[in-house]
Amino acid sequence: MPEYRIFQLDDADRFRGPSKAATHETDQDAIAEVRKTLDGATIEIWEGSRRVATIRPNDKTPRV
């Protein structure tokens, strides 16, 4: 199972604080799980050196 790193971004789109690690079967699973915990923050999901998605609180579709 791939390991993903989840980063919260600040208002200038810089990493804010440490990342969180999570394992998921697919990119879509990782995105769906992160959407449950957005809490008004912008989040980036990475798998290794590959950015999977940037998710903003009001976006319907994540930016890949």
C-alpha positions as CSV (number, residue, x, y, z in Angstrom):
1,M,0.0,0.0,0.0
2,P,1.4,3.4,-0.9
3,E,2.4,5.8,1.9
4,Y,1.1,9.4,1.5
5,R,2.3,12.5,3.3
6,I,-0.4,15.1,4.1
7,F,0.6,18.7,4.5
8,Q,-1.4,21.7,5.6
9,L,-0.7,24.9,3.8
10,D,-0.7,28.4,5.1
11,D,-2.3,31.5,3.3
12,A,0.9,31.8,1.1
13,D,0.7,28.1,0.1
14,R,3.7,27.1,2.2
15,F,3.9,24.0,4.3
16,R,2.6,24.7,7.8
17,G,3.9,22.4,10.5
18,P,4.9,18.8,10.2
19,S,3.2,16.4,7.7
20,K,1.1,13.4,8.6
21,A,1.7,10.0,7.2
22,A,-1.1,7.7,6.0
23,T,-1.4,4.6,3.9
24,H,-4.2,4.1,1.3
25,E,-5.0,1.8,-1.5
26,T,-5.4,4.5,-4.1
27,D,-4.9,8.2,-4.7
28,Q,-8.7,8.6,-4.7
29,D,-8.9,6.9,-1.2
30,A,-6.3,9.3,0.1
31,I,-8.2,12.3,-1.3
32,A,-11.5,11.1,0.1
33,E,-10.0,10.6,3.5
34,V,-8.4,14.0,3.6
35,R,-11.7,15.7,2.5
36,K,-13.3,14.4,5.7
37,T,-10.8,16.4,7.8
38,L,-10.2,19.6,5.9
39,D,-11.6,21.9,8.6
40,G,-11.1,25.0,6.5
41,A,-7.5,24.3,5.6
42,T,-5.8,23.9,2.3
43,I,-4.1,20.5,2.1
44,E,-1.5,18.9,-0.2
45,I,-1.2,15.2,-0.6
46,W,2.2,13.7,-1.7
47,E,3.2,10.1,-2.5
48,G,7.0,10.2,-2.5
49,S,8.1,13.1,-4.7
50,R,4.8,13.1,-6.6
51,R,2.2,15.6,-5.6
52,V,-1.1,13.8,-5.8
53,A,-3.5,16.7,-5.2
54,T,-4.0,20.2,-3.7
55,I,-7.4,20.4,-2.0
56,R,-8.8,23.8,-1.0
57,P,-11.9,23.9,1.3
58,N,-14.3,25.3,-1.2
59,D,-13.1,23.3,-4.3
60,K,-15.3,20.6,-5.6
61,T,-12.5,19.0,-7.5
62,P,-8.9,18.6,-6.2
63,R,-6.1,20.1,-8.3
64,V,-3.8,17.3,-9.5
